[in-house]
Amino acid sequence: MSACVRREPFGTLPGGEAVEAFALANAGGMEVRVTGYGGTILSVCVPDRHGVMGDVVLGYDTLAEYVAGDAYFGALIGRCANRIARGRFTLDGREHVLPVNDGPNHLHGGPLGFHKVLWTVSVFPADEGCGVRLAYTSADGEQGYPGELRARVTYTLTDADELVVDYLAEADRPTPAKLTQHTYWNLSANPARDVLAHELALQADAITPVDPTLIPTGELAPVEGTAFDFRRPTPIGARIGWSDEQLARAGGYDHNFVLRGGGGPLAVAAHVRDPGSGRTLTVLTTEPGMQFYSGNFLDGTTRGKGGQPHGYRSGLCLEPQGFPDSPNHPSFPSVILRPGEELRSRTVYRFRVE
């Protein structure tokens, strides 16, 4: 086992399966804890400008809370991230029906998507870096999706204070495949604070606007002059209260931003800064879109680590991925994976202080 990975018991699932947590540590003292249940990132501890370590991830203390929860805290998302309208899509002339779990729509792979399964975890040999590999095979017909999908995800912590997430998937039949990570970030490391003072920059000139059920209309709407213009660093709360139909439909930000470059080589997509702590997070990705979610549905009714309520907008999500409802929009970048092809994607979370 790599010397920089510590494994520890994390609990037992209702079916009796034992679940472990894996703590990755680098030379600078940064630590990331993950577990095979849902491929979940449990914590990310990084220093502030005074060198004080803090956990910048929302979540729970126990496995039982993750099993019972439905907010996707820290989870891997699949088989197809985000929403699919009415839980239906047509592929090669055949309609497929998926379970609906978000009003009339299918969300994040369904109620028993990749966030609710137990992934097989293996630890890197020391010479490959500090990390873990997760593997899961989704059976043909699981949550309504066609074909068997073999997914592999790698979490690597580098000594440059970067968490690198690599995705790989293959299928034996054509199927939608779109994986992402659903961690809620609060760079203050104090979940009692909201994230409205966090300054966000997104490398995006347009969004995909949504209908009243948060399904894309198919348009690409320029961000210039709107509440969605984060081309320069802007506090998340600066325009979240504007009178805007799109903000009203989502209760804030819950939209796909069309990234410059359109899913090419690894490039900077987002930058977040917490002025109070000095912590910054830069997100690089090979994906064409970034779902920015401002924690609008967190309402304090669930409690997280240390019993702290998950308060309104106490975390933000930056989810690199293909566009929402892509199987129903031929003009969007395709997320269809066919036999003989590989889905390969990389996202890097880079931490610094200012």
ZAVOPA-630265 format. One line per 4 residues: their letters; for each residue z, y, x of C-alpha. Coordinates in pm, 1 decimal, padded with zeros to 6 digits. Each point is the difference from the previous one (the first is absolute). Layout:
# ZAVOPA-630265
A> Z:Y:X; ...
//
This chain:
# ZAVOPA-630265
MSAC> 00000.0:00000.0:00000.0; -00072.2:00352.8:00116.9; 00315.5:00158.2:00135.7; -00060.8:00312.7:-00208.3
VRRE> 00014.6:-00186.6:-00333.3; 00328.4:-00096.1:-00161.5; 00003.1:-00228.7:-00303.2; 00280.9:-00018.0:-00250.1
PFGT> 00065.2:-00154.7:-00343.7; -00093.7:00228.2:-00289.9; 00075.0:-00212.4:-00305.0; -00125.2:-00280.9:-00219.2
LPGG> -00263.3:00017.6:-00272.8; 00072.9:-00135.5:-00349.4; -00205.4:-00309.1:00087.9; 00222.5:-00071.6:00300.1
EAVE> -00229.8:00122.0:00279.5; 00188.1:00164.9:00287.3; -00133.2:00341.4:00100.7; 00045.2:00164.1:00339.0
AFAL> -00021.4:00358.4:00122.1; -00161.5:00080.4:00335.0; 00114.2:00304.1:00198.2; -00253.5:00139.7:00249.0
ANAG> 00132.9:00231.7:00269.2; -00182.2:00195.3:00270.0; 00108.0:00144.1:00334.6; 00085.4:00338.3:-00152.8
GMEV> 00238.8:-00142.0:-00258.0; -00227.6:00020.6:-00304.7; 00057.1:-00291.4:-00235.6; -00207.0:-00141.1:-00288.1
RVTG> 00133.2:-00274.4:-00228.8; -00237.0:-00209.7:-00209.9; 00032.0:-00310.3:-00214.1; -00237.2:-00268.4:-00120.0
YGGT> 00082.4:00068.9:-00364.5; -00280.5:00229.2:-00108.8; -00076.5:00071.2:00366.2; 00250.7:00279.3:-00052.4
ILSV> 00092.8:00269.8:00250.0; 00375.9:00020.9:-00049.5; 00079.5:00286.2:00235.7; -00146.6:00222.2:00269.3
CVPD> 00255.3:00170.9:00222.8; -00121.8:00291.8:00213.3; 00176.6:00297.0:00165.9; 00009.6:00359.3:-00122.6
RHGV> -00037.8:00301.1:00231.1; 00360.4:-00047.1:00116.7; -00050.2:-00366.3:00078.5; 00194.5:-00119.2:-00303.9
MGDV> -00148.5:-00321.7:-00139.8; -00069.8:-00021.5:-00370.9; -00167.1:-00236.9:-00243.3; -00304.4:00175.3:-00150.9
VLGY> -00088.7:-00271.3:-00255.3; 00124.8:-00036.6:-00356.8; 00097.1:-00345.5:-00119.8; 00288.9:-00231.6:-00074.4
DTLA> 00277.5:-00178.1:00185.4; -00054.3:-00350.5:-00138.4; -00277.8:-00247.8:-00066.1; 00110.4:-00035.6:-00363.0
EYVA> -00067.6:00370.3:-00057.9; -00352.7:-00029.1:00141.0; -00064.6:-00303.3:-00221.1; 00118.1:00187.2:-00310.1
GDAY> -00162.7:00333.4:00087.1; -00339.5:00122.7:-00116.2; -00059.3:00314.4:00209.8; -00174.1:-00177.8:00292.3
FGAL> 00247.1:00135.1:00258.7; -00143.7:-00080.6:00344.6; -00226.3:-00275.3:-00131.0; -00338.3:-00133.3:00099.1
IGRC> -00240.2:00047.3:-00290.4; -00282.0:-00234.2:-00105.3; -00217.8:-00175.4:-00090.4; -00145.9:00332.7:-00111.3
ANRI> 00212.2:00312.7:00044.6; 00020.6:00277.8:-00258.1; -00131.2:-00006.3:-00358.4; -00278.4:-00195.2:-00167.0
ARGR> -00093.8:00136.4:-00340.9; 00105.7:-00216.6:-00294.7; 00053.1:-00289.9:00239.8; -00368.7:-00085.8:-00004.4
FTLD> -00292.8:00005.5:00240.2; -00340.8:-00164.8:00015.8; -00112.8:-00167.0:00322.6; -00342.9:-00162.0:00040.5
GREH> -00047.0:00004.4:-00376.3; 00332.1:-00162.0:-00090.4; 00292.5:00185.8:-00154.0; 00347.3:-00065.1:00138.5
VLPV> 00319.1:00080.1:-00188.7; 00319.8:00093.6:00184.3; 00353.6:00050.8:-00133.5; 00079.9:00359.4:-00096.8
NDGP> 00328.9:00139.1:00131.1; -00047.8:00377.6:-00007.1; -00066.1:00107.1:-00355.9; -00349.4:-00128.1:-00080.6
NHLH> -00086.4:-00058.7:00366.6; 00049.4:-00250.1:00281.5; 00200.0:00142.6:00291.7; 00053.1:-00114.0:00360.9
GGPL> -00118.1:-00358.4:-00045.6; 00195.4:-00063.7:-00318.1; 00365.7:-00069.7:-00080.3; 00001.3:-00289.2:00248.5
GFHK> -00219.9:00157.4:00264.1; 00047.6:-00025.1:00375.5; 00317.9:00210.1:-00027.0; 00171.3:-00287.0:-00185.1
VLWT> -00094.9:-00296.8:00219.8; 00159.6:-00150.1:00309.7; -00220.4:00042.2:00305.3; 00022.5:-00234.9:00298.0
VSVF> 00124.4:00194.8:00303.5; -00048.4:-00074.5:00368.4; 00116.3:00202.3:00299.2; -00229.3:00120.3:00276.9
PADE> 00029.1:-00150.4:00345.7; 00144.9:00261.6:00235.6; -00330.8:00071.1:00173.4; -00168.1:00099.2:-00329.4
GCGV> 00239.8:00282.4:-00085.0; 00293.6:00038.8:-00230.3; -00096.8:-00115.9:-00343.4; -00033.2:-00254.5:-00276.0
RLAY> -00293.4:-00162.0:-00176.0; 00009.3:-00068.6:-00372.4; -00225.4:-00248.1:-00177.0; -00060.3:-00075.2:-00366.0
TSAD> -00266.9:-00198.3:-00182.7; -00070.3:00119.2:-00353.2; -00132.9:-00284.0:-00214.6; -00317.9:00016.4:-00206.4
GEQG> 00094.2:00155.1:-00334.7; 00329.6:00149.8:00116.8; 00065.9:00309.2:-00214.5; -00351.8:-00048.2:-00136.9
YPGE> -00188.8:00052.7:00326.9; -00290.1:-00231.0:00089.7; 00000.4:-00207.5:00315.4; 00257.3:-00094.7:00259.2
LRAR> 00096.2:00291.7:00225.5; 00162.1:-00055.4:00338.8; 00183.9:00313.2:00109.5; 00155.1:00078.5:00337.6
VTYT> 00196.8:00316.7:00076.2; 00148.6:00099.8:00334.9; 00279.7:00250.9:00057.3; 00017.2:00117.6:00362.9
LTDA> 00253.1:00248.2:00136.9; -00108.8:00171.0:00320.6; 00200.5:00185.7:00262.8; -00192.7:00312.0:-00104.1
DELV> 00198.0:00001.5:-00327.6; -00294.5:-00126.1:-00202.2; 00008.0:-00262.7:-00271.0; -00344.5:-00163.3:-00010.6
VDYL> -00100.5:-00194.7:-00311.3; -00306.9:-00223.7:00026.2; -00149.5:-00166.7:-00306.9; -00233.9:-00301.1:-00000.1
AEAD> -00125.8:-00195.0:-00300.8; -00265.0:-00262.8:-00077.0; -00106.3:-00152.7:-00331.9; -00191.6:-00307.0:-00113.6
RPTP> -00151.6:00181.9:-00302.5; -00093.0:00362.7:-00061.5; 00314.0:00190.7:-00097.5; 00144.3:00350.8:00009.5
AKLT> 00228.1:00032.3:00302.3; 00186.5:00319.2:00084.0; 00329.6:-00012.2:00189.3; 00237.1:00284.9:00074.3
QHTY> 00361.2:00086.3:00075.7; 00230.4:00164.8:-00256.9; 00287.4:00137.7:00205.5; 00182.4:00304.7:-00139.0
WNLS> 00067.8:00250.1:00279.5; 00274.3:00261.2:00019.2; 00000.5:00143.1:00350.6; 00333.5:00174.1:-00051.8
ANPA> 00160.1:-00348.4:00003.7; 00213.5:00128.6:-00289.3; -00117.9:-00151.9:-00329.4; 00220.3:00245.0:-00190.1
RDVL> -00260.7:00264.3:00090.5; -00341.8:00019.8:-00158.0; -00318.4:00026.2:00206.1; -00131.7:00325.2:-00147.0
AHEL> 00069.6:00190.7:00324.6; -00192.5:-00255.0:00206.0; -00321.1:00156.5:00128.3; -00308.3:-00213.2:-00058.4
ALQA> -00350.7:00022.6:00143.1; -00279.7:-00228.8:-00118.9; -00343.5:-00031.9:00157.8; -00171.3:00007.9:-00337.6
DAIT> -00236.1:00245.6:-00167.6; -00003.7:-00174.4:-00340.5; 00198.8:-00220.0:-00234.6; -00104.5:-00252.1:-00262.3
PVDP> 00134.7:00163.6:-00320.8; 00153.6:-00226.1:-00263.3; 00001.2:-00043.6:-00376.5; 00325.0:00001.3:-00204.9
TLIP> 00075.9:-00360.5:00106.6; -00051.0:00087.9:00370.8; -00334.9:-00176.2:00030.4; -00264.1:00189.4:00204.1
TGEL> -00267.4:00170.6:-00204.6; -00258.3:-00079.1:00268.9; -00029.8:00359.9:00118.8; 00081.5:00142.9:00340.7
APVE> 00175.0:00335.2:-00054.0; 00030.8:00251.8:00286.0; 00357.5:00093.0:00089.1; -00081.3:00358.4:00099.4
GTAF> 00190.9:00249.1:-00211.9; 00202.9:-00270.6:-00175.7; 00350.6:-00142.8:00018.2; -00150.5:-00291.0:00195.0
DFRR> -00104.2:00201.3:00304.5; 00202.0:-00143.7:00286.9; -00263.1:00064.2:00264.3; 00261.4:00215.9:00172.2
PTPI> 00370.4:-00092.9:00016.0; 00158.2:00093.8:-00330.9; 00342.5:-00078.2:-00149.1; -00038.7:-00274.0:-00259.6
GARI> 00191.4:00211.4:-00249.1; -00208.5:00314.8:00050.4; -00246.6:-00071.9:-00281.7; 00137.7:-00308.9:-00170.5
GWSD> 00116.4:00210.4:-00293.2; -00333.9:00171.9:-00061.0; -00156.5:-00018.4:-00342.6; -00264.8:-00260.3:00077.2
EQLA> -00134.8:-00279.3:-00216.0; -00009.6:-00247.7:00287.6; 00359.7:00071.5:00101.6; 00108.9:-00027.0:-00362.9
RAGG> -00165.6:-00339.5:-00044.5; 00177.9:-00148.2:00301.5; 00325.3:00194.4:-00026.0; -00078.1:00138.8:00344.2
YDHN> -00213.8:-00148.8:00275.9; -00123.8:-00356.8:-00049.1; -00362.5:00032.2:00105.5; -00253.1:-00142.8:00239.7
FVLR> -00112.8:00244.4:00268.1; -00348.7:-00055.9:00140.8; 00045.0:-00009.2:00375.6; -00245.0:00157.7:00239.4
GGGG> -00189.8:-00269.5:00184.1; -00007.4:-00231.3:-00300.1; 00157.1:-00308.3:00149.1; -00138.5:-00000.8:00352.3
PLAV> 00185.8:-00029.8:00331.2; 00375.8:00053.6:00011.0; 00068.5:00369.1:-00062.9; 00281.4:00232.3:-00100.8
AAHV> 00025.9:00014.0:-00379.8; 00336.6:00163.1:-00069.1; 00282.3:00184.8:00172.1; 00347.3:00056.1:-00145.4
RDPG> 00275.1:00218.6:00144.0; 00357.7:00043.0:-00112.6; 00105.1:00349.0:00116.0; 00369.2:-00082.6:-00024.3
SGRT> 00010.8:-00302.0:00228.4; -00310.3:00069.7:00206.7; -00127.9:-00351.4:-00064.8; -00375.2:-00037.0:-00044.3
LTVL> -00218.3:-00285.0:-00118.3; -00371.3:-00020.6:00074.5; -00202.4:-00263.9:-00184.0; -00323.8:-00127.3:00152.1
TTEP> -00222.8:-00242.1:-00187.3; -00342.0:-00161.6:-00022.7; 00006.0:00022.4:-00382.3; -00213.6:00244.1:-00205.7
GMQF> 00278.7:00119.0:-00232.5; 00364.3:00100.0:-00001.0; 00211.3:-00031.2:-00313.2; 00265.0:00271.4:00017.2
YSGN> 00291.2:-00057.7:-00236.4; 00287.1:00248.7:-00025.8; 00261.7:-00233.3:-00148.2; -00046.2:00131.2:-00353.4
FLDG> 00136.8:-00310.3:-00171.5; 00319.0:-00019.9:00204.6; 00264.7:00117.1:-00245.9; 00338.4:-00097.5:00141.8
TTRG> 00040.6:-00304.9:-00223.3; -00019.4:-00241.1:00294.0; 00224.7:00010.0:00303.6; -00110.6:-00065.9:00353.1
KGGQ> 00162.3:-00039.6:00337.3; 00371.2:00069.7:-00002.4; -00008.4:00047.1:-00377.0; -00194.0:00326.0:00027.7
PHGY> -00212.3:00065.5:-00314.2; -00376.1:00012.7:00045.3; -00024.7:00358.6:-00114.9; -00298.2:00187.9:-00137.9
RSGL> -00258.5:00046.8:00276.0; 00238.0:-00130.6:00265.9; -00285.7:-00180.5:00174.7; -00373.1:00034.7:00053.5
CLEP> -00262.4:-00269.0:00044.2; -00315.5:00023.4:00210.5; -00206.5:-00309.6:-00079.0; -00324.2:-00037.6:00200.6
QGFP> -00248.9:-00203.2:-00203.2; -00332.2:-00017.7:-00177.3; -00036.2:00211.3:-00312.0; 00184.8:-00092.9:-00321.3
DSPN> -00191.3:-00205.1:-00260.3; -00273.9:-00058.9:00256.8; -00131.7:-00320.7:-00163.1; -00095.6:00208.8:-00305.4
HPSF> -00163.8:00286.6:00193.6; -00316.5:-00100.0:00189.0; -00011.7:00345.2:00161.4; 00335.9:-00054.3:00171.3
PSVI> 00029.3:-00183.0:00335.2; -00012.9:-00369.8:-00079.7; 00315.3:-00212.2:00024.9; -00178.4:-00327.5:-00076.2
LRPG> 00061.7:-00265.5:00263.9; -00252.9:-00283.5:00015.1; 00007.7:-00339.0:00173.7; -00082.4:00028.9:00369.0
EELR> 00125.7:00359.9:00014.8; 00329.6:00131.8:00129.1; 00210.4:00282.3:-00133.3; 00134.2:00179.9:00304.6
SRTV> 00205.2:00317.0:-00020.4; 00251.3:00183.7:00216.6; 00261.8:00263.6:-00076.4; 00225.8:00163.0:00258.1
YRFR> 00325.1:00183.4:-00079.6; 00081.5:00229.8:00292.7; 00343.5:00162.0:00023.6; 00089.3:00311.1:00198.0
VE> 00248.5:00289.5:-00007.6; -00060.3:00373.0:00013.8
//
